[in-house]
Amino acid sequence: MIRKLTLSGDHLSMGRQHAAQVSDLKLQVASVIDRRLADMENLPAEAIQLTRDIVDLWEINARPTLDMLRGIAEVLGFEWEVYLRYTLASFLTDWYRRAPATEGCTVWAVAAPKTKPELPMLAKNRDYRPEHLSLQCLAWAQPDHAYRYIYLTSAASPGVFSSGINERGLAVADTHVQSLNIGPGIPRYAAMMEILEKHDRVRSALDYLKEIQHLGDGNLVLLDAEGDMAVVEAGHSGAQVIHPYEGCVVATNHYVSIPLCDQWVDNSQERLRGNSLARNARVTAALRAPHQEIDLDWTMRLLQAHGSYLDSICRHETLEAHTATIASTIYLPVQKQLYLANGLPCQETYQAFSLFGEF
């Protein structure tokens, strides 16, 4: 069973509540932090200053996330500077080119005419470090003066750390991209929290994402209850929007827009090089197949699908050391519901949850 969190109030309070509800996992989280920071041993001294520069930017443009981080660190007793480096580990290792790709994810959105009008769907396989499976949480959030939302995250991780949906039916999920187009900016987990709290449609969220300065290391996939959808390639130099074609959008772990495609770095293991392209092509072909009405069962089967080293959608550790599919999610914007397989989707049963309470 996945751990369930209930958060409310201001963001400092939400961080404290998050930490209190995972306090029994403190030693496990601390071990994960130590192992992640060990991957960043011998980073240049300038990494500390870079972290501080990013936090200075967050003080102005991502204060809610920073407050949540402070609440988590306070209750769990984590040293602030160490905890900050952990929350920026993915960016820092990309910046200094110190680690192979370990954060995958396959995400797509689809709507009518490929689905029934009342069944637009956003689906994500969360490919991440297996040690996060036992830390995985589902959180119900009711922030002050903002929309309610439900989201998948990890214990002691900030913001919306994978995917979520709000009470207006706006859903969002992310993927990581190793890129040369990176720099100090807003992380995806902060941008996704802002989107779910303040926006009700894809168009509004796109305006926000075009305005902010991104760290530059990923994609965001958006879908709303009207079936509007988009992929936002969150480059540091500027966000690029990929609009739907034939009723769907797909994002894996590379960029496709002209300004950003040559900034992608495929740092996968040699035998897995090209897997992001292969997964994207497989999902795109399946979604665009003629005379195919897409429903929940069809979507679950695709999320569970195996294949070659390159195009397997459900990814086991036998494919790639240190990463696997630790969750599979399907968001239904009209119904404000989430179907979640907590672990490998080929082995776990999908369970239905509602923004307004578990089924």
C-alpha positions in Angstrom: 0.0 0.0 0.0 1.2 3.4 -0.9 1.7 5.9 2.0 -0.9 8.7 1.9 -0.2 12.3 3.1 -2.7 15.0 3.9 -1.4 18.6 3.6 -3.0 22.0 4.2 -2.3 25.6 5.0 0.7 27.7 4.0 3.6 26.0 2.4 5.8 26.0 5.5 3.0 24.2 7.3 2.6 21.8 4.4 6.3 21.0 4.6 6.2 20.4 8.3 3.1 18.2 7.9 4.8 16.2 5.1 7.8 15.6 7.3 5.8 14.6 10.3 3.8 12.1 8.3 7.0 10.4 7.0 9.1 10.8 10.1 9.4 7.1 10.6 11.3 7.0 7.2 13.9 9.5 8.4 16.8 7.1 8.5 15.9 5.6 5.2 15.6 9.1 3.6 18.9 10.1 5.2 20.6 7.0 3.7 19.2 7.9 0.2 20.5 11.5 0.7 23.9 10.2 1.6 24.1 7.9 -1.4 22.9 10.6 -3.8 25.4 13.1 -2.4 28.2 10.5 -2.7 27.5 10.6 -6.4 28.5 14.2 -6.3 31.7 13.8 -4.4 34.5 16.0 -5.7 32.2 18.5 -7.3 34.0 21.9 -7.7 33.7 24.3 -4.8 31.7 26.6 -7.1 28.8 24.1 -6.8 28.1 25.5 -3.4 27.9 29.0 -4.8 25.8 27.8 -7.7 23.3 26.3 -5.2 23.1 29.5 -3.3 22.5 31.5 -6.5 19.6 29.2 -7.4 18.1 29.6 -3.9 18.4 33.4 -4.2 16.3 33.1 -7.4 13.8 30.9 -5.6 13.4 33.4 -2.8 11.8 35.7 -5.5 10.2 33.3 -7.9 9.6 30.0 -6.1 9.1 31.0 -2.5 6.3 28.4 -1.9 8.7 25.5 -2.7 11.5 27.0 -0.6 9.1 27.3 2.3 8.0 23.7 1.9 11.7 22.6 1.9 12.3 24.6 5.0 9.4 22.9 6.8 10.6 19.4 5.8 14.2 20.1 6.8 13.1 21.6 10.1 11.0 18.7 11.3 13.3 16.0 10.0 16.4 17.7 11.4 18.3 17.8 8.1 21.2 20.3 7.7 19.9 23.0 5.4 22.9 23.2 3.0 23.1 19.5 2.6 19.4 19.0 2.1 19.4 21.8 -0.6 22.2 20.0 -2.5 20.2 16.8 -2.4 17.1 18.5 -3.8 19.3 19.9 -6.6 21.2 16.7 -7.2 19.8 15.9 -10.6 20.6 19.4 -11.9 24.1 19.6 -10.3 25.1 16.2 -11.7 23.9 17.3 -15.2 25.7 20.6 -14.9 29.0 19.0 -14.1 28.4 15.9 -16.3 29.2 13.5 -13.4 26.6 10.8 -13.8 24.9 8.6 -16.4 21.2 8.9 -17.0 19.2 7.3 -14.1 15.9 9.2 -14.5 13.8 8.1 -17.4 10.0 8.3 -17.6 7.5 7.9 -20.4 4.6 10.3 -20.5 1.7 11.0 -22.9 -1.6 12.7 -23.1 -4.5 11.7 -25.3 -8.0 13.0 -25.9 -10.9 12.9 -28.4 -11.1 11.8 -31.2 -8.8 9.1 -30.0 -10.7 8.7 -26.8 -14.3 9.3 -25.8 -15.0 13.0 -25.2 -15.3 12.4 -21.5 -12.1 10.4 -21.2 -9.0 12.5 -21.9 -6.0 10.8 -20.1 -2.5 11.7 -19.0 -0.3 8.6 -18.4 3.1 8.3 -16.9 5.5 5.5 -16.1 7.9 6.9 -13.4 11.3 5.5 -14.1 13.5 6.4 -11.2 15.9 5.1 -8.6 14.4 1.9 -7.1 15.3 3.0 -3.6 12.5 5.6 -4.0 9.8 2.9 -4.3 9.6 2.4 -0.5 9.6 6.2 -0.1 6.8 6.8 -2.6 3.7 8.8 -1.3 0.4 10.0 -2.6 -0.4 13.4 -1.2 -3.7 15.3 -1.0 -3.0 19.0 -0.7 -5.3 21.9 0.3 -3.1 25.0 0.3 -4.3 28.4 1.5 -6.1 30.4 -1.3 -5.3 27.9 -4.0 -6.8 24.9 -5.8 -6.8 21.5 -4.1 -4.8 18.8 -5.8 -3.5 15.2 -5.5 0.1 14.3 -6.5 2.6 11.5 -6.5 5.9 12.2 -4.8 8.7 10.8 -2.6 9.1 11.2 1.1 11.0 14.4 1.9 11.0 15.5 -1.7 9.8 19.0 -2.5 6.9 20.4 -4.5 5.2 18.1 -7.0 7.9 15.5 -7.5 6.4 13.5 -10.3 2.9 14.3 -11.4 -0.5 15.5 -10.2 -4.0 16.8 -10.9 -6.0 19.6 -9.4 -9.7 20.2 -8.7 -10.2 22.0 -12.0 -9.0 18.9 -13.9 -5.6 20.2 -14.9 -3.0 17.4 -14.9 0.7 17.7 -15.2 3.7 15.2 -15.3 7.4 15.6 -16.0 10.3 13.9 -17.6 14.0 14.5 -17.1 16.3 15.5 -20.0 20.0 15.7 -19.8 20.8 18.9 -21.6 23.5 21.5 -22.4 20.8 24.2 -22.2 20.8 24.5 -18.4 21.4 27.1 -15.7 20.0 28.7 -12.5 16.2 28.7 -12.6 13.0 27.2 -11.4 12.9 23.3 -11.0 10.1 21.3 -12.5 8.8 20.2 -9.1 8.3 23.9 -8.2 6.7 24.8 -11.6 4.3 21.8 -11.3 3.2 22.9 -7.8 2.6 26.4 -9.0 0.6 25.1 -12.0 -1.7 22.9 -9.9 -2.3 25.5 -7.3 -2.9 28.5 -9.6 -4.0 27.4 -13.0 -7.2 25.7 -14.4 -6.4 25.3 -18.1 -3.4 24.4 -20.3 -3.5 27.8 -21.9 -3.0 29.6 -18.6 -0.2 27.2 -17.5 1.6 27.8 -20.8 1.6 31.5 -20.2 3.2 30.9 -16.8 5.8 28.4 -18.2 6.8 30.8 -21.0 7.5 33.6 -18.5 9.7 31.8 -15.9 13.4 30.9 -16.1 13.8 27.2 -16.0 16.7 25.0 -14.8 16.5 23.6 -18.3 16.6 19.8 -17.6 13.3 18.4 -18.6 9.8 18.3 -20.2 6.4 19.0 -18.7 3.2 17.4 -20.2 -0.1 19.1 -19.6 -3.7 18.1 -20.1 -7.0 19.7 -19.0 -10.6 18.6 -18.7 -11.4 20.2 -22.1 -8.9 17.9 -23.8 -6.4 20.6 -24.5 -2.8 19.4 -24.1 0.8 20.3 -24.8 4.4 19.3 -24.1 6.6 22.1 -22.7 10.3 21.6 -23.3 11.7 23.6 -20.4 15.0 24.8 -21.7 17.0 27.3 -19.7 17.1 29.7 -22.6 13.3 29.5 -23.0 10.3 27.1 -23.0 9.3 25.5 -26.3 5.8 24.3 -26.8 4.9 21.1 -28.7 1.3 21.1 -29.7 -0.8 17.9 -30.2 -1.0 16.1 -33.4 -3.8 13.6 -34.1 -5.1 14.0 -30.6 -2.0 13.2 -28.6 1.4 14.4 -27.3 4.3 12.3 -26.1 7.4 13.1 -24.0 10.3 10.8 -23.0 13.8 12.0 -22.2 14.9 14.2 -25.1 14.0 17.4 -26.9 12.4 17.6 -30.3 12.0 21.3 -31.0 14.4 23.0 -33.3 15.9 25.4 -30.7 16.6 22.6 -28.2 17.0 19.2 -30.0 20.7 19.6 -30.5 21.1 20.5 -26.8 20.1 17.0 -25.6 22.8 14.8 -24.3 22.2 11.0 -24.5 24.2 9.9 -21.5 22.6 6.4 -21.3 24.7 3.3 -21.0 26.1 2.4 -24.5 23.7 -0.5 -25.1 20.8 1.7 -24.1 21.7 4.7 -26.1 18.7 5.8 -28.1 16.1 4.3 -25.7 14.3 7.6 -25.3 13.8 7.9 -29.0 12.7 4.3 -29.2 10.1 4.6 -26.4 8.8 7.8 -27.9 8.4 6.3 -31.3 6.7 3.2 -29.9 4.1 5.2 -27.9 3.5 7.7 -30.7 2.9 4.9 -33.2 0.5 3.1 -30.8 -1.5 6.3 -30.1 -1.7 7.3 -33.8 -2.8 3.9 -35.0 -5.9 4.2 -37.2 -9.3 3.1 -35.9 -8.0 2.7 -32.3 -10.3 4.0 -29.6 -8.1 4.4 -26.5 -9.6 3.5 -23.1 -8.3 2.7 -19.6 -7.6 -0.9 -20.4 -5.7 -0.1 -23.6 -3.7 2.5 -21.7 -2.8 0.1 -18.9 -1.6 -2.5 -21.4 0.7 0.0 -23.1 2.1 1.1 -19.7 2.8 -2.5 -18.9 4.4 -3.3 -22.3 7.8 -4.9 -22.5 10.1 -5.1 -25.5 13.7 -4.6 -26.4 16.3 -2.9 -24.2 15.4 0.3 -26.1 11.7 0.4 -26.5 10.3 -1.4 -23.4 7.8 0.9 -21.7 7.7 -1.0 -18.4 11.4 -1.0 -17.5 13.0 -3.4 -15.0 16.4 -3.2 -13.3 17.5 -6.0 -15.7 17.4 -3.4 -18.5 19.3 -0.7 -16.7 21.1 -0.8 -13.4 20.0 1.8 -10.8 16.7 2.7 -12.5 13.3 1.0 -12.9 9.6 1.8 -13.3 8.6 2.5 -9.7 5.1 3.8 -10.4 2.6 3.9 -13.2 -0.1 6.6 -13.2 -3.2 7.5 -15.3 -4.9 10.8 -14.6 -8.5 11.5 -15.7 -9.1 15.2 -15.8 -12.9 15.1 -16.2 -13.4 12.7 -13.3 -10.6 14.2 -11.2 -9.3 10.7 -10.6 -6.0 8.8 -10.6 -5.2 5.2 -11.3 -1.9 4.2 -9.7 0.2 1.0 -9.9 2.7 1.4 -7.0 5.7 -0.4 -8.6 6.1 -2.2 -11.8 2.8 -2.0 -13.7 3.2 -5.5 -15.1 3.2 -6.8 -11.6 1.0 -4.4 -9.5 -2.7 -3.8 -9.7 -3.9 -0.3 -10.6 -5.8 1.3 -7.8 -8.3 4.1 -8.2 -8.1 7.3 -6.2 -10.1 10.5 -6.3 -9.0 14.0 -5.5 -11.9 14.0 -3.1 -10.9 10.7 -1.3 -9.9 7.1 -2.0 -12.5 4.9 -3.8 
